[in-house]
Amino acid sequence: MINLEPSIYGIALHWTLVIGISLRVIMRQPPVGAALAWITIVATTPFLGAAIYVMFGERRIGRGRAARILADAQMLRDWQNQLGTQSVAATAQLNVDALSLSRHATFSRGYPVLGGNEITLLADENRVFDQLVIDIDSAQRSCQLGFYIWDEQGRSSDVVNALIRAARRGVTCQALADSIGSQAFLRSESVQRLRDAGVALSAAMPTGPIRALFVRRDLRNHRKIAVIDDAIAYTGSQNLVDPRFFKRGAKVGQWVDAMVRITGPTAVALKAVFMQDWILENDQRWVLDDVPPLPDSQATSGTRIQVVPSGPDQHYDGIDKLLLTAIYGAHRSLVMTTPYFVPDDSILTALISAARQQVDVTLIVPARNDSLFVRFAGVANFDRLLDAGVKIARFEDGLLHTKSLIVDGELSLFGSVNLDMRSLWLNFEISLFVYDRDFTARLNALHDDYLSRSTLLDSKTWQARPHWHRLAENTFRLLGPLL
């Protein structure tokens, strides 16, 4: 006689897990597509589905990290309100759509629009390295650098050496590198050289087998920030890597990036974002310095910039909502660049809606990508976009890594955010909302350069691709909400 008791117990345990996890998913209110996908996986793959959900189903940043964020929240808001007193004149001349976006961003992340800035677009990696080294060598008080990927090869070593020189002459130097993105660098001899010289260096979002039980392992600090003497700042999409050496085996060509160099009060706001990250990784408390008052003559001059950090610590008003506000605010044109295009349904709908309202929508993406997932899941949306009239340009001259959005030739969004679910929901990111026609014109000229090295996708040719491509695309697309 066959003993069926173990299988009965197994079935009972399985359905107990299904019910328990389903209730947890329902009460946490994730996007509906993600919720249904997780419930289906847990129900149809006994035990394995539950284990996968425990590891990747929630944006668990850790109780300690969450507590430190909460402890500093009011102090940060008070400081941001001080910044807000300087933003009144900066926002006075914004048009209705820009004002709406700026208010939404201030409400969700606290940083107001700040005037009195000078901003330089750097679209060549050697210019970025050259100028950053010059600024570090000129530093008198402090240098803070936080990057997702640090690499030892090529020009990146110039930055390491500049930090060592700065620390040895008494400049306070702090460096933050993501523990996964910079894994090889954090094991290199450069780290010991930096620490021996007096540079304080920490790994962002550390992980390991034990920590993975309490903190989701693939939540990453994807920001790129450098601040010198609280007066000069850099941000954008370029990591501390030399494109000549980085991921040469991926067969996608050199990575093509852009950064901005900023002088003015926005540098202090970017320092605040860096210090938030630093505090979290080093279990410290830091009292933010008051922003130096700006002369009235500067309040309405210079470039108006809003710093917008984002990450898994946000539950509702994330960067995805701000992108929707920007897209729906377009009346004439939208031009965007992203290396990883796997949008959720709301952003996809917004782009299609804009195109159908006769907004000139152009999407620039790399023709070759280093991510198999993006290669299939991203292009699964191209049919609908092309049918709506969206122009899709595929960059042929390397892996285009710049992340930017231009609205009506007047407003620019620029930073580290990709148009994929990982970037919108799981990564700590940094964006700049730049309310300035001159900067937008320069960014638009860069987009024109990208377009000159791209091929426009033809709808008929695209529809003629093999059926197995379509099957792979649509299959991978289903996995998007599970990130």
N, C-alpha and C positions, 0 to 999 in steps of 0.2 A: 504494500500500500504506500503510495507516494505521500510524503509529508508536504502539505501546502502552506504550513504556517509561516515559514520565512517569507514567501512571496506575498502573503496577505499582510504581514508586518511592513514589508517593503512598499506595497501599494499604499497602505495607510500613512506611512511616513512621507511618501511622495506627495500625496494630496494634502497632507498637513502643511508641507513646505509650499505647495502651490497656493493654498488659501492664505497662509501667513504672508508670503511675499507679495501676493496680489493685493492684499489689504494695505501693505506698506507702500506699494507703488501708487495705489489710488490716493492714499492720504498725503503723499509727497507732491502730488500734482505736477508731474513732469509733462512735457508736450504729449498730446494724445497719441501720436504715432509711436513715440518711444515707449509710452506706457503699454500700449497694445502689443508691441513687438516683444517687450520683456515678459509680459504675462504669457504670451504664446511660447516663447523659448523655454520658460520655466515649466510650463505644463506639458510640453511635447518631448522634452529631453530630461528624463528623470535624473535627479541629483546633479548631473553635470550642469544643467541650466541654472539650478539654484547656486551652484558654486561660482559660475561665471557672473551671476548677478551680484553676489557678495563682493567679488573682486572689482567689477567694472560698472555695476548698475547705478551707483550713486556718486555724486560729487563730494566724496568724503575728504575734507581738507585736514581732518584731525581735530580732536577736542581742544588740545592745547593751542593749536594755531587759531582756531575759531575764538577761543577765549581771549587771546591776545589781541585779535582784531577788534573784538567787542570792547575790550578795556580801553583801547586807544581811540575808539570811534568818536566819542564826544569831544576829546581834545582836538582831533583832526578837524571836526566840523567847526569848532570855535575858530581855529586858525584859518580855515577856508572862508569863514564869514568875514574875517579881516581882509582877506584877499578880495572879497566881494565888494567892499567899500571902494576899491580902486577900479571896479569893472563897470560902474555906472556910465561913465563917459565912453568907455570902449564899446558898449552895446547900444549907445544912443542912436547910431546911424545904421544899424543893421536893418535889412529889409524884413518883411513879416515872416518869411519862411526861415531865414537864418536866425531870427530872434526866437522863433518857436523851437528850433533845434537846440540853440544855446541854453534856453530855459530847461528843456528836457534833460540835457546833459548835466546841467548844474544840479537839478533835482536828484538825479540818479547817482552822481559821483561827487558832487560838491564843489568841484573846481570851476570858477567862473571864467568868463572871457577876460583876457588881460591885454591891454594895449602897450605901446612903448617898446615893442620888440623889433629886432632885425633878424631876418631869416634868410639863410642861403641854402639853395638846393644843390646837393652834391651827388652827381649821377655817375661818378667815376671812382672806383674803389681806391685808386692811388691818391686821389685828392682827399678822400676821407682819412686814409692813414696818415698822409703828410700833415694835414691840418690838425688832426687829433694829437699827433706827436708834438707838434709845435705848441699847442695849447697846454699839454701836460708839462712840457719843458718850461713853460712860462708860469706855471701854477705857483702861487705863493702861500696858499692856505690849505686847500683841500682838493682831492680828486675822488670822485665816486664813479665806478664803472660797473654796470650790471648787464650781462649778455647771456642769451640762451646758449650759444655755442662759442667757446674759445678754442682756438687751435694753435699749435706751436709753429706751424710751418709758415715760411714766407714773411709777408709784411706784419703778421700778427706779433712776431717776436719783437718788432720795433716798438709796439705799444708796451709789451712786457718790460723792455729795457727802459723806456721812458718812465714808467711807474717806479721802477727800481731807483732811477736817478732822482725822481721827485721825493720818494720816501727818505732817501739818504740825506737830502738837504732839509729835512724837517717838515715836509708837507704831509698832512694827514691823508692817507690813501686807503680806500676801502674798495674791495672788488668782490663781485658776486657772480658765480657761474652756475648754471643749472646742472644738477647732479647727473642727469641723463644726457642732455645735449652736449655737455662738456666732459663726459666721463673720461675720455682718454687724456684730456688736458689736466684734469684734477689728479691724475696718477703720474704726471710728468715731472721732470726735475724743475721745470719753470715755476711750479707752485712753491717748492722749497726755496728757490731763489728769491721769489717775491716776499715770502714770509721772513726770510733771513734779513732782507733789506728793511723790514718794518711795515710792509703792506699787509693790512688785515684782509684776509681772503676767506670767504665762506662758500660752501656749496648750497645752492638754492634747492628746496624741495627734496631733501635727501630721502633715499628709499632703501629698502632691504627686505629680507624675508619676513622679519617680525613686524616691521613698520607697515608692510603691505597688508597686514591683517586689519589695520586701523585707519590707514590713509590710502586712498586710491593712488596706485603707483604711477599712472599715466597723466596725472595732473602736473603740468609743467609751467615753469616761469619762462615765458617766451619773449619777454621784453628785451629791448636793446636801448640802453640809456647810458650816457656819459655826462657828468656834470663837473665843471672845473671852476673852483673859487666861487661857487654859487652865482656865477655871472654868465657862463658859457655852457651850453648844453647841446648834446647830439641825440637824435633818435631817428628811427626809421626801420628798415628791414634788414640792413646788413649786419651780420654777426661779425665777431672778431676772427674772421677767416680770410685767407687769401684765395680768391677764386681760381687762381692758377693751379692750386694744389687740392682744393676741397672737393671731395667726392668724385674724383676723376674716374673711378670705376663705374659710376652710374650711367655713363654714356649719354648724358643729356647736354654736354657742353658746359662752358663756364657759367656760374651763377651771375645774374645781372641784377644789381640792387641799386637803391638810392637811399640817401640819408639827408637830414637837414642839420645845419648848425645854427643855433639860436643864441642871441645875446639879448638880455632884458629880463623882466620879471618871470617869464615863463620858465627860465632856467631854475628858479627857486621852486616852482611848482613841480618840475620834473625831479628835483632833488627830493622833494617830499615823497614822491612815489617810490624812489629808490630807497629812502630811509624806512618807509613802511615795510618793504621787502627785507631790508637789513635787520630791522627789529624782530621780525618774525623768525628769522633764521638764527638769531643770536640771543634770543630771550632777553632783550633789553627794553628799556623805556627811554624815549627820546622826546625832549620838549622842542617842538619846532620853533625856530627863531621867527620873530616878526618880520614880515616883508618890508624892506626899506621903502618909505613913502616916495611916490613918484611926483616930480614937479608937475604942476597943472599943465604946463606946456607940452608934456609928454603924454598926457592922459588920452588925447584924441589923435596922437601921431603914431607912426610906426605900424607894425603889423599886429592885428588882433588875433590872438591864439587862445584856444581852450584845450587844456590837458584833460584827456579822458582815459583813465585806467579802467581795465575790466578784468573779470576773472570769475572763478567758481565760487567766490565769496558773495557774489550777487545772485539773488534768487529771482527777481522779477524784471527790474529795469536794467537789463544787460545791454551789451554793445549791439546785439541783434535788433533790439527795439530802436536804438538810435539810428542804425542803418536804415531801418524802415522809415523813420521820420524823414531822413535825408532823401531817400529815393522817392517817397510820395510827395516831397516838396519840390521835385524837379518840374519845370515847365517847358524847357527847351531841349536840354541835352544832359546825358549821363555818360561819363567815360570812366571805366574802372579797369584796374589791373589786379590780378591775383594769381599766384602760382597754383593754388589749390582751390578749386571751385566745386564745392559740394554743398550748395545752399539748402536750407530747410524750405518747406513749402511756402512759408510766409514771404521770404525774400524772393523766391522764384516767382511767386504771384505778383509781387510788387514790381519786379522788372518787366514782366509780361504786361502788366497793367499800364506801366509807363510807356512802353513801346506802342501799345494800342491807342494811347492818347496822343500819338504823334510826337512823343519825346524821342529824340535821336539817341538811342541807347547803343553803346559800343562796349563790348567785353574783350579785353586783351588777356590771353592766357598762353602759357608755353605750349609749343607743339609737342614737346617731349617732357615727360615728368618723371621724377625719381620715385613716385609713389604708385604702386600697382593699384591700390584702392582708388586713388584719384583718377588714374588713367581710365578706369571704367565707370565708376560711380558719377564722376563729374560730367562726362560727355553724355550720360544718359538724359540730361536735361536739354541738350542742344536742339533736339527736334522741336520742342515746344517754344524755345526762345527764337529759333529761326522762323517758325511759322508766325510768330507775333511781330516779326520785323527787327529783332535784335541783331546787330552786326557782331559777329564773332571773329576775332582776329587771332590767329595762332602764330606766336612769336617763334621764329626759326633760328635765332642767333644765340642759343643757349637757354638756360632755365631762367626765365623771367621771374624774379623773386620779389619785385616791388609790389607793395600793397597800397593802393590809392583809389580815390573816388573823387571825381570832379562833377559838381552840380551846377548846371547852367553857366559854366565859365566864371562863376563868382565865388564858389565855396569849395574848399578842398578838405578831404579826409585823408590822413596820411599816417602810416605807422607800421605796426607789426601784425595787424589782424588780417587773417585770410578769410575768404568767404567759404568756410567749411565749418562743420559742427564742432570739431575739436577746438578751433580757434574761438568760435563764438561762445562756447559753453564750458570748455575744460581748461583752457590755458589762461594764465595771467598775461595780459597784453597791455600795450600802450598805444594810444592814438592821439593825434593832434587834429583838432578842427580849426582850420585856418580860414578866417573870414577876410580875405584880401585878394583883390583882382590881380595885382601884380604878381604875387606868388603863384596864383592859380594859372596865370598866363605862362609862367615858366614851367610849371608842372605839365600844362597842356602841350608845350613844345616838346617836353620829354616824351609824352604820350605819342606825339606825332613821329618822333624818332623811332619809338617802339613799333608803330604801325608801318613805318617804312621798311622794317625788317620782319614783317609778318605777312601771312597769307590769309586773306579773307575766306571764310568757310562758305562754300557754295551749297545751298540747300539741296539741290537735286543730286549733286555728287555725294553729299553726306547721307542722303536717304538710300543711296545705292550700296552702302556698306554691307558686309556679310551678315546673315541672320544670327550667326553665333556671336558676333560682336554685340548685337542688340540684346541677346539673352544674357551675356556676361555683364553688360552695362546695367541692365535692369535688376539683375541679381545683386550686384554690388551696391546698387542704389538703395536697396531694402535695408542694408546694414548701416546706412548713414545715421538714423535716429539712435542706434545702439551705442554710439560713441559717448 
